Amino acid sequence: MNQYPNAVTSIPSSALATNKLIRNTYMLLSMTLLFSAAAAAVGVFMHVSQGVALISNIAAIALLWFVLPRTANSATGIPVLFGITGLFGLGLGPILNFYLSVNPSIVMTAMGGTGAIFLGLSAYALTTRKDFSFLAGFLMVGMFVVLGAALLNIFFAIPALFLAVNVAVIMIMSGFILFQTSAIINGGETNYIMATAGLFLSILNLFTALLQLLGAFSGDD
Amino acid sequence: MDWLKIGSALFLGAMLVYLFPRMRQAVKHAPKGSNKDWLNFAMIIAVVALFVLLLISMV
């Protein structure tokens, strides 16, 4: 005789919904990362210029700001997200071409490092289930300051500021990964398309900053 | 100055304009963390920083 007739149904529905959200987010994230990597490979082989990369990044940001929030609650959100990640991938073409021609091991190290940091931070947030929502203000201010510094450095081209910006981006994106993963677990984010977009952007920025930092310290450029 | 620098500057400027109201809102409405929360976060970031230093030493 079954002593626990309701053992399966006693799992709270919110926990099931959270597990489904986590599963869908990580599945979509892995697919978008693969798609973005394929687009980046196209960018590398076609020797995409910096101008095309800039236009590609602007188009991706425009889709992210103005189209994705309106389509994220429907099936249209998925092709839009793939469009965004593909455009960002294509935009990586020139920087990847540069570092692949200088020292290909830098690209591999940056890729492995990004993967290790993302997996480590996600695993920490998922297993401890800590709430990192208190980071919201700090991360947004940090991002604002970093963008301001990057804007200034376009005109002044100070190497130390370039390094500082990249170090800050790595720290801020690490914080964003904790913040976004904790939002998925604790109910701050309930849409897996928006959750994927947030995590994808953190991984992309982390990879780019790590690549530039490793490139700067490798002594090859 | 080439158009690429101007384009990048306009792009970053637009991002700053877009981010500013969201940053103010986040600062006003985000829950406050305890000292323990911040210490925990600082330790995680320190581990990330050590890992990045390890990666730098490898290249």
Interface residues (C-beta under 8 A of the other chain):
Chain A: Q50 G51 L54 N57 I58 I61 W65 N103 S105 I106 T109 A110 G113 A116 I117 G120 L121 Y124 K130 F132 S133 F134 L135 A136 G137 L139 M140 V141 M143 F144 L147 G148 A150 L151 I154 F155 V167 I170 M171 S174 G175 L178 L210 L213 L214 F217 S218
Chain B: W3 L4 K5 G7 S8 A9 F11 L12 G13 M15 L16 Y18 L19 F20 R22 M23 A26 V27 K28 H29 A30 P31 K32 G33 D37 W38 N40 F41 I44 I45 V47 V48 A49 F51 V52 L55 I56 M58 V59
